Amino acid sequence: MADSSGKNFFDGEDFGDAPFRPLIPKYYPADYQEYIRQETESLKAKVGGAKRILEAGVGIGRLITELAPLVGEFVGVDNAQRMLEESRKVAEKFSNVRIENVNLEELSKFFPEKYFDFSLCVWNTLGNVKDEVVVLKELARVTSESIFITTYLKGTLEKRENWYKTVGINIRNIDEKNEIFYSESGLKSKSFSPEDMGKLANMSNLQLAESKIINDVMLWTELRAV
Ligand SMILES: C[S@@+](CC[C@H](N)C(=O)[O-])C[C@H]1O[C@@H](n2cnc3c(N)ncnc32)[C@H](O)[C@@H]1O
């Protein structure tokens, strides 16, 4: 049976041996393809030249090829078997990338304090975790400069519905009031307003450095230690 953390989803229950379309932008509708393009450009500009970066929830390693050539070391963590296998295949092509099986709620057990210059928690990974504040506090412990987060933007239910349909995810239920999608395979996917992110930053003792909306579908937030 699917669990609430989306483990079966990220282990590929909806897709079997087929490509994991939710993390492959060429399968997306145009508005989300454009979000990915803009997010990638912003991340390149922000982390280029860093000594060490973390991607929290590395997925299939989509960003490794984009960012690893620009930084000293790229560490990707995940806790879903399929994601670890796929991202490790990408990582093999780079000498400065390592992938670790780590729960985002326990980052500070695995990495020293302020080990990374920058951490990334993008493509709504924060909207998939059990407790956002626990994860943000853990990111803060291991990051010395900024934490970059992208999440689904509240007020985009219709566009999200189209995205799920286009990539082939079977939705079991939509909580329209709170704008949360639940898939048959156990994915729970929340969304956030700029105010929600401000509150989460406060609760995690982090400072909001930048907030911007990307292509009317996603919310970009840069957080820093207070
Ligand atoms: C929406 S995907 C984003 C993947 C990647 N960042 C990208 O942009 O393509 C979220 C990823 O976070 C991972 N994840 C979710 N909760 C996690 C947790 N508690 N610990 C570790 N990884 C987690 C999932 O397995 C999945 O690979």
The ligand as an ORCA input file, in Angstrom:
! r2SCAN-3c Opt
* xyz 0 1
  C       9.552     16.554     -6.693
  S      11.012     15.593     -6.645
  C      12.257     16.764     -7.127
  C      13.518     16.126     -7.670
  C      14.625     17.079     -8.123
  N      14.953     18.036     -7.076
  C      14.272     17.820     -9.394
  O      14.121     19.045     -9.317
  O      14.157     17.197    -10.454
  C      11.246     15.375     -4.897
  C      12.383     14.434     -4.533
  O      12.595     14.498     -3.108
  C      12.710     13.191     -2.570
  N      12.252     13.243     -1.175
  C      11.017     13.558     -0.708
  N      10.988     13.487      0.638
  C      12.246     13.141      1.031
  C      12.845     12.917      2.297
  N      12.154     13.032      3.427
  N      14.154     12.579      2.337
  C      14.873     12.450      1.188
  N      14.364     12.650     -0.044
  C      13.058     12.978     -0.119
  C      11.842     12.328     -3.464
  O      12.199     10.962     -3.410
  C      12.093     12.964     -4.837
  O      13.193     12.399     -5.476
*
